[in-house]
Amino acid sequence: MNELCYWLLRVDNQLLTIFNPAGDDVFPCGLPAEFAHPADSLLLGVWQGLPCYAAELDAIPEHFSGQPMPVRELFNLISEKAAALAGRATQLLDWQKNHRYCGHCGAATVQKTGEFSKVCPACQLIVYPRISPVVMVLIGRGDELLLARGAHFKPGVFSALAGFVEAGETLEQCAVREVQEEVGVEICNLRYFKSQSWPFPASLMVAFFADYAGGMITPDPVEIEAAGWFSCSALPALPAPASIARQLIEAYCATRDSHQDGRPEPACQR
C-alpha cells in the first residue's frame, strides 16, 4: 500500500507509538517500504484527515523508531479521541483474533465486506464484535460517597461500584442488584451520568449517580475487599483520571461544592 495512512500496530498486546506529549500524533504515519501491508489489517476509519488501519504483528518492524506501550497506560497519556481510537483498534483486533473459526460448527470464518462481521460459509453464522455493558453506580449521601475496592485494585485505591449486565436485565435493574450484592445497601433516584468505551477487554461502562436509601454496608467477601463512606474533602486514592469512575466521582463532588447553600436534601424517591 503506497498511500499515506496512520497505523495502530499491536505486538504482544502493546501498541507501537511514536509518542508526542504535545499532541495526538502518537501513532506511526506510513511504514518502511520493505514492511509492505500487514496481513488481515482492518480499516478503522479516518484519523487526522488520513486513512487509519489496525494490524496485529508478530514482531516490531526492524526500522521502527518508536516504542511499544500497553493500551491501559496509553489511555492516561493521550487525548480522549486518541484513546477512543486505540480502544477501537484493540477491541477489533481481539475480535478478529478470537473468531477465526465458527463457534457453532468449527469452520473457518470469512471477513464480511462493508462491515465488521465474520461469516461462517458452512452454517451462515454471523459474529459481530462483542461489547459487554457494565453498570457503574456512585452512591451519595449528602457530602459523602460510598466507595469500595476489589482485591485486584492498586493498593489504597477505591472506586464506585460496578458490575456486568446480565441477560434479560435492564441497566436500572443491574444497578440495584449489583449494589445490593456488593455492599448490601438500597439505592434510589438513579441518574445517568455518561458512558465510556473501556477496551479491557471489551466493555461499555454506563455510569449513574444514585442516592442512599437505607441499609448497613456489608461487603461481599468474594468481590469487595473494603467499602465505606468518604467525604468529598477526604477522599482516598482514586482511579486514573482517564477512567469514567474518576470522572463520576469528581463530577459529584463538584456539584456538591456548587450547591452548599444550607437547603435540606431532597427526599429519596423510590
Backbone bond lengths (Angstrom), bond angles and torsions (degrees), N, CA, C in turn:
res aa  C-N    CA-C-N  psi(-1)  N-CA   C-N-CA  omega(-1)  CA-C   N-CA-C  phi
1 M - - - 1.460 - - 1.517 108.62 -
2 N 1.332 116.77 123.76 1.451 120.96 -176.01 1.519 113.82 -97.94
3 E 1.331 116.76 -13.84 1.457 118.26 -178.00 1.526 110.82 -69.21
4 L 1.337 115.46 150.98 1.449 120.96 177.26 1.525 108.15 -77.73
5 C 1.317 117.82 128.85 1.461 121.20 -177.94 1.517 109.81 -156.76
6 Y 1.320 115.59 163.31 1.459 121.87 176.78 1.526 109.58 -90.72
7 W 1.341 115.03 151.22 1.460 120.97 -179.18 1.525 110.81 -130.54
8 L 1.329 115.60 130.03 1.455 121.58 168.33 1.515 106.17 -106.30
9 L 1.319 115.26 101.77 1.451 122.80 -173.44 1.527 109.91 -106.67
10 R 1.329 116.48 128.87 1.460 120.29 -178.24 1.519 110.59 -113.48
11 V 1.331 114.94 129.74 1.457 122.68 175.97 1.522 107.63 -131.15
12 D 1.325 117.37 122.57 1.478 121.30 -179.83 1.527 111.70 52.43
13 N 1.333 115.90 45.83 1.469 122.79 177.35 1.527 113.85 63.17
14 Q 1.316 117.02 24.04 1.453 121.99 174.17 1.525 109.53 -127.16
15 L 1.333 116.16 144.53 1.457 120.62 177.99 1.529 109.57 -91.06
16 L 1.302 115.96 140.88 1.458 120.62 177.79 1.524 108.45 -83.21
17 T 1.319 116.93 124.93 1.461 121.45 -175.78 1.523 111.16 -125.37
18 I 1.325 114.39 156.58 1.467 121.76 168.44 1.516 105.15 -117.81
19 F 1.301 116.23 61.49 1.457 123.25 -163.37 1.517 113.66 -53.60
20 N 1.338 114.05 125.81 1.457 122.39 177.42 1.524 107.68 -125.84
21 P 1.329 118.71 101.67 1.463 120.89 -175.21 1.518 114.05 -63.51
22 A 1.346 118.16 -12.37 1.455 120.90 -178.41 1.526 112.61 -86.43
23 G 1.318 118.67 -7.93 1.458 120.33 -178.01 1.502 112.61 -163.22
24 D 1.335 115.40 -163.70 1.458 121.15 -176.78 1.521 113.00 -103.22
25 D 1.318 118.14 13.35 1.456 120.52 176.79 1.526 109.63 -82.80
26 V 1.333 114.84 65.46 1.461 120.69 -176.12 1.523 112.19 -100.36
27 F 1.322 116.83 -11.39 1.457 120.50 -178.45 1.526 109.41 -109.39
28 P 1.331 118.16 140.90 1.469 120.23 -177.31 1.526 112.12 -61.32
29 C 1.326 114.91 139.05 1.461 121.72 177.02 1.522 107.20 -110.77
30 G 1.326 116.47 109.95 1.450 120.15 -174.69 1.522 110.47 87.31
31 L 1.321 116.71 156.33 1.455 122.61 -179.04 1.523 109.52 -133.46
32 P 1.326 118.04 157.56 1.469 119.49 176.19 1.527 110.78 -54.97
33 A 1.327 117.09 143.94 1.462 121.67 -175.82 1.521 111.81 -56.21
34 E 1.348 117.02 -37.57 1.454 120.04 -176.82 1.530 113.00 -74.30
35 F 1.334 116.32 -11.23 1.456 120.30 -178.77 1.537 111.13 -74.64
36 A 1.347 115.93 -29.43 1.462 122.39 -178.42 1.525 111.08 61.75
37 H 1.300 117.50 -156.91 1.463 122.12 -177.53 1.520 108.97 -103.38
38 P 1.342 118.14 121.33 1.465 120.12 -177.92 1.530 111.85 -58.46
39 A 1.312 115.49 145.99 1.464 120.22 177.96 1.525 110.39 -68.07
40 D 1.334 116.33 146.62 1.471 123.06 176.02 1.528 112.99 57.58
41 S 1.329 117.87 31.66 1.460 120.08 178.42 1.527 109.72 -69.95
42 L 1.324 115.95 151.22 1.461 122.52 -177.09 1.526 109.36 -117.53
43 L 1.309 117.45 130.81 1.459 121.63 175.47 1.521 108.31 -81.60
44 L 1.350 116.25 113.71 1.459 121.21 -177.70 1.518 112.30 -83.71
45 G 1.334 116.59 -28.89 1.453 120.80 -175.23 1.514 109.64 142.84
46 V 1.340 116.24 -142.61 1.463 122.12 -179.32 1.518 109.61 -118.23
47 W 1.334 116.21 135.46 1.466 122.23 177.75 1.530 108.22 -133.73
48 Q 1.330 115.82 126.96 1.465 121.48 -179.48 1.539 111.03 54.32
49 G 1.338 115.98 34.80 1.458 120.98 176.78 1.511 115.49 82.34
50 L 1.329 118.84 3.79 1.461 122.18 -178.75 1.529 110.54 -125.75
51 P 1.338 117.47 154.94 1.465 119.87 175.41 1.530 110.23 -58.55
52 C 1.312 115.50 147.51 1.465 120.10 -177.80 1.527 109.23 -131.55
53 Y 1.329 115.66 128.57 1.456 122.41 -177.46 1.531 110.97 -120.16
54 A 1.326 114.96 156.75 1.469 121.50 172.94 1.520 108.27 -125.06
55 A 1.336 115.86 145.11 1.466 119.83 179.01 1.517 109.96 -154.22
56 E 1.322 114.92 150.64 1.468 122.36 176.28 1.520 108.11 -98.44
57 L 1.337 116.89 131.01 1.457 121.38 -178.74 1.529 110.26 -119.24
58 D 1.317 115.09 153.45 1.462 120.48 175.80 1.527 111.88 -81.34
59 A 1.344 116.44 -27.42 1.462 120.60 -178.35 1.527 109.63 -152.89
60 I 1.312 115.69 160.89 1.462 120.96 178.32 1.534 109.02 -69.69
61 P 1.331 118.70 132.59 1.470 120.73 177.61 1.529 111.46 -53.26
62 E 1.312 116.20 142.67 1.469 121.90 -173.22 1.522 113.17 -56.93
63 H 1.322 118.18 -39.65 1.456 120.53 -175.18 1.530 112.97 -101.54
64 F 1.336 117.00 16.61 1.463 119.66 179.15 1.524 109.62 -75.36
65 S 1.343 116.74 128.85 1.465 121.00 -174.24 1.522 113.73 -101.46
66 G 1.326 117.52 -0.07 1.460 119.75 -178.73 1.515 112.57 -89.39
67 Q 1.340 115.31 -153.13 1.460 119.64 -178.47 1.519 110.47 -141.00
68 P 1.336 117.37 146.56 1.457 120.51 174.81 1.518 109.81 -76.62
69 M 1.325 116.45 145.29 1.467 120.01 -178.81 1.522 110.05 -145.94
70 P 1.331 118.86 133.67 1.463 121.23 176.14 1.527 110.37 -59.89
71 V 1.321 117.18 141.90 1.459 120.88 -176.98 1.530 111.17 -62.33
72 R 1.322 117.20 -38.81 1.471 119.59 -179.52 1.529 111.07 -61.34
73 E 1.325 116.84 -40.89 1.465 120.68 177.54 1.524 110.97 -67.90
74 L 1.313 116.26 -39.30 1.462 121.71 -179.29 1.518 111.05 -63.15
75 F 1.328 117.27 -33.90 1.463 121.82 -178.48 1.530 112.06 -57.64
76 N 1.316 117.06 -31.04 1.460 120.78 -176.79 1.527 113.19 -87.76
77 L 1.334 117.14 0.88 1.466 120.32 -174.72 1.524 113.71 -118.87
78 I 1.311 118.36 -14.90 1.460 121.06 -174.75 1.526 110.47 -120.01
79 S 1.336 116.27 172.90 1.455 121.30 -178.13 1.528 111.00 -68.03
80 E 1.326 115.30 165.55 1.458 120.82 -179.43 1.528 111.24 -62.93
81 K 1.340 116.73 -37.73 1.468 120.08 179.53 1.528 111.41 -67.82
82 A 1.336 116.41 -42.65 1.460 119.63 178.81 1.529 110.31 -66.06
83 A 1.327 116.89 -37.89 1.464 120.70 178.21 1.522 110.98 -65.04
84 A 1.336 116.49 -38.49 1.465 120.19 178.14 1.525 110.63 -63.41
85 L 1.331 116.51 -38.44 1.462 120.50 178.29 1.527 110.53 -66.29
86 A 1.327 116.76 -43.44 1.468 120.94 178.47 1.525 110.42 -63.15
87 G 1.318 116.38 -39.51 1.452 119.98 178.32 1.523 112.18 -66.74
88 R 1.328 116.22 -39.72 1.470 120.35 177.64 1.527 110.61 -61.94
89 A 1.324 115.95 -44.27 1.460 120.26 179.15 1.526 110.96 -61.43
90 T 1.320 116.43 -45.00 1.461 121.70 -178.53 1.528 111.49 -60.94
91 Q 1.329 116.41 -47.16 1.458 119.88 -177.77 1.527 111.93 -66.37
92 L 1.342 116.97 -39.69 1.458 119.65 -178.84 1.526 111.66 -71.26
93 L 1.334 116.74 -36.40 1.467 119.30 176.65 1.525 110.90 -66.49
94 D 1.327 117.29 -38.40 1.469 120.72 176.00 1.526 110.81 -62.75
95 W 1.332 115.58 -44.77 1.474 120.83 179.50 1.530 110.56 -61.08
96 Q 1.310 117.20 -43.93 1.459 121.08 179.80 1.533 111.19 -62.97
97 K 1.333 116.12 -42.84 1.461 121.02 -177.99 1.530 112.18 -69.57
98 N 1.334 116.43 -37.31 1.466 120.56 -173.21 1.522 114.18 -86.79
99 H 1.331 117.89 -6.80 1.467 119.47 -177.00 1.528 111.61 -128.81
100 R 1.302 115.83 41.71 1.465 119.83 175.68 1.527 110.91 -72.44
101 Y 1.336 115.68 -21.53 1.466 120.50 179.66 1.524 109.75 -127.66
102 C 1.309 115.25 148.54 1.459 122.34 -178.06 1.528 110.62 -66.55
103 G 1.316 116.50 131.15 1.455 120.68 178.48 1.517 112.94 -75.80
104 H 1.328 117.55 -10.14 1.463 121.10 -179.24 1.519 112.16 -95.10
105 C 1.368 116.36 -48.96 1.468 118.74 -175.54 1.527 113.84 -119.82
106 G 1.330 117.99 -9.19 1.453 120.74 176.15 1.513 115.98 88.44
107 A 1.334 118.20 -1.36 1.469 120.34 179.11 1.526 110.85 -72.34
108 A 1.337 117.04 155.58 1.458 121.84 177.32 1.527 109.54 -66.30
109 T 1.338 116.74 134.55 1.454 120.92 -179.53 1.524 111.13 -87.89
110 V 1.317 115.21 164.48 1.461 122.34 -179.76 1.522 108.75 -125.22
111 Q 1.331 116.69 136.20 1.453 121.38 176.84 1.525 109.46 -68.48
112 K 1.330 117.20 125.74 1.455 121.53 179.36 1.522 109.97 -79.78
113 T 1.316 117.22 137.49 1.456 122.19 -179.20 1.528 110.52 -75.94
114 G 1.332 116.06 136.16 1.460 120.35 174.10 1.507 115.66 92.27
115 E 1.333 118.72 -7.59 1.462 120.92 177.58 1.525 109.23 -159.30
116 F 1.321 115.44 163.26 1.461 119.40 178.07 1.533 108.64 -86.08
117 S 1.316 115.17 92.22 1.457 120.73 175.82 1.521 108.65 -154.53
118 K 1.311 115.77 147.94 1.459 123.28 176.27 1.529 107.66 -108.97
119 V 1.336 116.13 131.24 1.455 121.26 -178.10 1.521 109.65 -115.63
120 C 1.317 115.77 135.63 1.462 120.45 174.91 1.523 108.52 -88.97
121 P 1.332 118.71 116.68 1.465 120.48 -179.46 1.522 112.86 -68.44
122 A 1.324 118.18 -17.26 1.463 121.28 -177.83 1.526 112.46 -84.99
123 C 1.338 117.15 -49.12 1.475 120.12 -176.19 1.527 113.39 -116.24
124 Q 1.349 117.08 -0.54 1.469 123.32 176.09 1.537 113.96 69.81
125 L 1.323 118.49 15.40 1.457 120.35 174.54 1.530 108.99 -65.37
126 I 1.331 117.39 135.85 1.458 122.87 178.12 1.522 108.55 -113.22
127 V 1.325 115.94 130.26 1.459 121.01 -178.92 1.525 109.32 -120.34
128 Y 1.334 116.09 122.28 1.461 122.31 177.47 1.528 109.26 -101.18
129 P 1.327 117.88 162.12 1.470 119.55 176.13 1.530 110.72 -56.58
130 R 1.297 115.79 131.61 1.460 120.28 -177.42 1.525 110.57 -84.21
131 I 1.334 115.18 135.78 1.460 121.27 174.31 1.525 107.42 -127.49
132 S 1.323 117.04 125.18 1.461 121.67 -177.48 1.524 110.16 -103.99
133 P 1.349 119.12 113.29 1.471 120.72 -179.89 1.525 112.01 -72.57
134 V 1.317 114.92 137.51 1.464 122.57 177.82 1.520 108.45 -126.35
135 V 1.314 117.67 129.11 1.458 121.89 176.84 1.522 109.04 -94.20
136 M 1.338 115.67 130.94 1.462 121.76 175.87 1.527 108.34 -115.39
137 V 1.327 116.63 135.22 1.462 120.95 -176.39 1.528 109.82 -129.42
138 L 1.333 115.23 125.16 1.464 121.06 173.45 1.522 107.54 -106.65
139 I 1.325 116.58 115.26 1.466 122.07 -176.09 1.521 109.82 -94.42
140 G 1.320 115.46 125.15 1.460 120.64 179.64 1.516 112.57 -110.04
141 R 1.324 114.49 148.58 1.476 121.65 174.83 1.518 106.17 -142.26
142 G 1.345 115.70 85.18 1.458 118.99 -173.36 1.515 110.83 66.97
143 D 1.335 115.29 -123.18 1.464 120.38 -179.55 1.530 112.11 -85.53
144 E 1.311 117.08 -0.58 1.459 120.46 -175.40 1.525 112.07 -103.91
145 L 1.326 114.96 149.58 1.452 122.95 176.65 1.520 109.39 -121.15
146 L 1.321 116.13 143.59 1.455 120.11 174.66 1.531 106.87 -93.33
147 L 1.319 115.95 111.88 1.457 121.99 179.88 1.524 109.85 -119.63
148 A 1.318 115.35 152.84 1.466 120.00 -178.34 1.523 109.72 -141.40
149 R 1.317 115.54 167.70 1.459 120.68 176.25 1.527 109.86 -137.66
150 G 1.346 114.52 142.12 1.444 120.56 174.29 1.517 109.51 -95.63
151 A 1.299 116.43 165.45 1.464 120.71 -177.62 1.525 112.14 -64.89
152 H 1.348 117.23 -23.66 1.460 120.69 -177.86 1.528 112.90 -86.46
153 F 1.340 117.85 -3.42 1.464 121.03 179.47 1.526 110.54 -70.04
154 K 1.332 115.52 159.20 1.458 119.59 171.94 1.530 108.69 -64.65
155 P 1.333 118.42 149.94 1.468 121.02 -177.33 1.526 112.52 -52.21
156 G 1.338 115.62 129.32 1.454 121.04 175.21 1.510 116.13 83.79
157 V 1.328 118.83 -9.07 1.463 121.84 -175.49 1.532 110.68 -84.58
158 F 1.341 115.38 132.17 1.459 122.42 175.41 1.524 108.55 -119.49
159 S 1.334 116.04 155.89 1.460 119.62 -177.53 1.523 109.93 -149.89
160 A 1.345 115.13 179.91 1.457 120.97 173.45 1.526 109.17 -73.47
161 L 1.310 116.53 164.26 1.462 121.57 178.60 1.531 109.77 -78.93
162 A 1.318 116.79 148.98 1.459 120.20 -179.05 1.520 110.32 -156.00
163 G 1.333 115.41 153.61 1.451 120.04 177.37 1.518 111.38 -166.35
164 F 1.321 116.40 158.02 1.457 122.03 -178.63 1.524 111.47 -74.31
165 V 1.325 115.14 143.06 1.459 121.59 174.95 1.525 108.74 -73.47
166 E 1.312 116.30 132.80 1.454 120.77 -179.79 1.521 110.87 -91.37
167 A 1.333 116.59 161.65 1.462 122.10 -179.84 1.521 110.67 -57.71
168 G 1.326 116.78 132.38 1.458 121.68 177.95 1.519 114.37 80.34
169 E 1.326 117.78 8.22 1.461 122.37 -174.36 1.523 110.63 -109.42
170 T 1.338 117.40 141.45 1.454 121.02 173.79 1.526 109.30 -83.76
171 L 1.335 116.30 166.38 1.459 119.73 177.61 1.521 110.85 -61.72
172 E 1.329 116.46 -39.98 1.462 120.84 -178.71 1.537 111.26 -66.33
173 Q 1.309 116.37 -42.31 1.463 119.79 177.88 1.523 111.04 -64.02
174 C 1.322 115.75 -39.19 1.465 119.97 177.98 1.519 110.98 -61.92
175 A 1.332 117.42 -42.88 1.460 121.33 -179.53 1.524 111.31 -58.70
176 V 1.311 116.26 -48.46 1.468 120.82 -179.39 1.522 110.61 -63.10
177 R 1.335 116.67 -46.13 1.464 120.65 -177.97 1.519 112.04 -64.08
178 E 1.341 117.52 -47.23 1.464 120.43 -177.21 1.524 111.75 -61.90
179 V 1.319 116.71 -42.45 1.469 119.95 179.02 1.520 110.36 -62.65
180 Q 1.322 116.48 -44.20 1.458 120.46 -179.48 1.529 110.97 -64.36
181 E 1.327 116.93 -42.12 1.459 120.88 -178.59 1.525 112.03 -69.88
182 E 1.318 117.40 -39.12 1.465 119.95 -172.35 1.525 113.63 -85.16
183 V 1.343 117.65 -36.50 1.473 118.20 -177.98 1.519 113.83 -132.06
184 G 1.339 118.80 -2.45 1.453 121.31 172.47 1.508 117.30 74.85
185 V 1.341 119.03 17.04 1.465 120.05 179.20 1.521 110.71 -110.42
186 E 1.325 115.49 166.40 1.459 122.11 178.56 1.522 109.77 -103.66
187 I 1.337 115.84 150.43 1.467 120.76 -179.03 1.521 110.13 -130.23
188 C 1.343 115.26 164.60 1.456 121.68 175.60 1.525 108.23 -152.90
189 N 1.334 116.49 177.34 1.470 121.98 178.85 1.530 111.86 52.18
190 L 1.294 116.59 51.73 1.459 121.30 178.49 1.526 109.12 -67.64
191 R 1.354 117.17 128.84 1.462 121.57 -175.59 1.526 109.63 -134.16
192 Y 1.326 115.96 126.71 1.464 121.35 -178.87 1.519 110.95 -67.44
193 F 1.347 116.42 137.00 1.462 122.28 175.88 1.522 109.69 -103.40
194 K 1.310 118.39 -72.50 1.457 123.28 173.04 1.526 108.25 -171.56
195 S 1.336 116.45 179.57 1.458 120.77 -179.66 1.520 110.29 -121.85
196 Q 1.318 115.80 165.16 1.466 121.53 179.54 1.524 109.53 -152.02
197 S 1.329 115.44 130.38 1.458 119.35 171.75 1.525 108.19 -68.78
198 W 1.313 116.03 132.50 1.470 120.54 -176.25 1.523 107.71 -132.79
199 P 1.323 117.66 94.38 1.469 121.65 -170.89 1.522 115.03 -80.59
200 F 1.337 116.94 49.99 1.462 120.39 -178.46 1.535 110.44 -130.19
201 P 1.347 118.89 67.27 1.461 124.54 5.92 1.517 114.44 -96.48
202 A 1.363 119.20 -30.52 1.469 118.77 -174.13 1.520 110.59 -157.54
203 S 1.320 116.40 61.55 1.458 120.76 -175.61 1.529 111.71 -108.32
204 L 1.328 115.27 154.89 1.456 122.40 168.03 1.514 106.18 -117.38
205 M 1.330 116.75 110.00 1.458 121.36 -178.15 1.528 108.60 -84.30
206 V 1.338 116.45 126.52 1.463 122.37 179.24 1.526 106.90 -118.36
207 A 1.326 116.28 110.45 1.469 120.98 -169.46 1.529 112.59 -101.31
208 F 1.330 114.78 140.64 1.463 122.52 179.81 1.533 110.76 -132.98
209 F 1.333 114.56 151.35 1.464 121.90 163.31 1.525 106.26 -93.33
210 A 1.340 116.53 151.86 1.464 121.09 173.39 1.515 108.09 -148.48
211 D 1.331 116.61 156.50 1.456 121.56 176.35 1.517 109.72 -100.89
212 Y 1.311 115.25 146.80 1.466 121.68 176.69 1.519 108.76 -69.87
213 A 1.351 117.36 131.92 1.460 121.65 -178.63 1.521 113.00 -117.50
214 G 1.334 117.70 -8.03 1.456 118.76 178.00 1.518 112.87 145.21
215 G 1.342 114.56 167.04 1.451 120.53 178.29 1.519 112.77 102.07
216 M 1.312 115.34 159.07 1.460 122.18 179.02 1.525 109.16 -101.44
217 I 1.325 116.32 138.26 1.459 120.22 179.51 1.527 110.02 -61.62
218 T 1.344 115.24 120.30 1.456 121.91 178.27 1.520 107.57 -132.73
219 P 1.331 117.87 91.43 1.469 120.65 -175.45 1.519 113.14 -61.48
220 D 1.319 115.28 138.61 1.458 120.91 172.72 1.525 107.97 -65.14
221 P 1.335 118.54 122.17 1.470 120.51 -175.66 1.522 114.61 -65.62
222 V 1.338 117.25 -18.74 1.455 120.50 -179.03 1.531 111.27 -88.29
223 E 1.343 117.26 -43.32 1.461 120.86 -173.05 1.526 114.40 -98.10
224 I 1.331 117.45 -29.62 1.467 120.41 -171.55 1.526 111.04 -114.91
225 E 1.322 115.09 122.12 1.469 120.56 179.70 1.523 111.57 -82.38
226 A 1.344 116.59 -35.30 1.468 121.52 179.58 1.517 108.61 -161.01
227 A 1.336 116.81 150.71 1.464 121.87 178.07 1.517 108.49 -153.97
228 G 1.323 116.24 149.83 1.457 119.70 179.68 1.516 112.04 -176.45
229 W 1.337 114.66 175.11 1.460 121.18 178.08 1.526 109.38 -90.68
230 F 1.329 115.46 135.82 1.461 121.62 -179.94 1.524 109.51 -131.04
231 S 1.324 115.92 135.50 1.461 121.02 176.40 1.523 109.76 -75.62
232 C 1.327 116.49 149.29 1.466 120.53 176.98 1.524 111.28 -61.20
233 S 1.314 116.93 -22.84 1.466 120.70 -179.66 1.526 112.49 -89.53
234 A 1.318 117.24 -3.82 1.471 120.67 -179.33 1.523 110.07 -145.09
235 L 1.322 114.68 60.87 1.462 119.80 -178.07 1.522 111.28 -81.62
236 P 1.313 117.65 151.18 1.474 121.16 175.00 1.529 109.63 -78.87
237 A 1.312 117.49 -174.92 1.468 120.71 173.50 1.531 108.14 -61.27
238 L 1.333 116.54 138.30 1.459 122.06 -174.99 1.532 111.26 -116.15
239 P 1.338 117.05 166.59 1.470 120.08 176.55 1.526 111.55 -60.75
240 A 1.326 116.91 168.25 1.457 122.49 -178.10 1.528 111.17 -60.13
241 P 1.347 117.49 149.29 1.470 121.70 -178.11 1.521 114.52 -55.72
242 A 1.327 117.56 -29.54 1.470 120.10 -177.98 1.522 112.48 -71.91
243 S 1.323 118.07 -17.21 1.459 121.03 -175.51 1.522 111.27 -79.89
244 I 1.319 115.99 148.86 1.458 120.48 177.83 1.529 110.93 -67.49
245 A 1.327 117.59 -25.99 1.464 120.79 177.52 1.521 110.24 -61.60
246 R 1.327 116.81 -46.30 1.469 120.69 178.96 1.525 110.66 -63.71
247 Q 1.312 117.01 -42.45 1.465 121.37 -179.85 1.521 111.15 -64.65
248 L 1.314 116.72 -37.12 1.467 122.00 178.60 1.521 110.84 -64.27
249 I 1.317 116.86 -46.09 1.465 121.84 -179.74 1.527 111.11 -64.99
250 E 1.326 116.64 -44.97 1.466 120.35 -179.07 1.525 111.16 -66.01
251 A 1.323 117.40 -36.44 1.464 120.63 179.14 1.524 110.80 -65.72
252 Y 1.334 117.56 -39.88 1.460 120.37 178.77 1.522 110.79 -64.03
253 C 1.314 115.98 -46.93 1.466 119.31 -178.09 1.524 111.60 -66.86
254 A 1.319 118.00 -34.66 1.463 120.89 177.41 1.526 110.61 -65.22
255 T 1.333 115.98 -38.20 1.458 120.26 177.80 1.514 111.00 -66.37
256 R 1.331 116.40 -39.48 1.455 119.95 178.33 1.529 110.72 -64.20
257 D 1.312 117.08 -41.25 1.471 120.70 -179.81 1.520 112.04 -62.71
258 S 1.326 117.23 -33.55 1.465 120.30 -176.33 1.526 113.56 -87.38
259 H 1.363 117.02 -4.25 1.466 119.49 -178.78 1.527 112.79 -126.55
260 Q 1.298 117.42 29.12 1.462 120.75 177.16 1.532 109.08 -84.63
261 D 1.343 117.39 73.22 1.463 121.86 -175.80 1.522 112.97 -112.79
262 G 1.331 116.56 8.95 1.455 119.70 176.47 1.518 114.63 85.77
263 R 1.308 119.29 -3.39 1.457 120.46 179.81 1.527 110.36 -73.90
264 P 1.336 118.33 151.20 1.471 120.31 -179.45 1.523 111.20 -68.77
265 E 1.316 115.68 154.96 1.457 120.89 177.10 1.519 109.93 -66.32
266 P 1.350 118.91 142.86 1.457 120.74 176.30 1.524 111.21 -64.24
267 A 1.317 115.84 151.21 1.470 120.00 179.64 1.515 109.74 -64.80
268 C 1.323 115.97 148.65 1.455 120.79 179.85 1.507 109.24 -83.61
269 Q 1.345 115.94 108.60 1.459 121.16 -178.75 1.520 109.29 -88.26
270 R 1.307 116.99 122.10 1.466 120.81 -176.03 1.517 110.68 -109.42
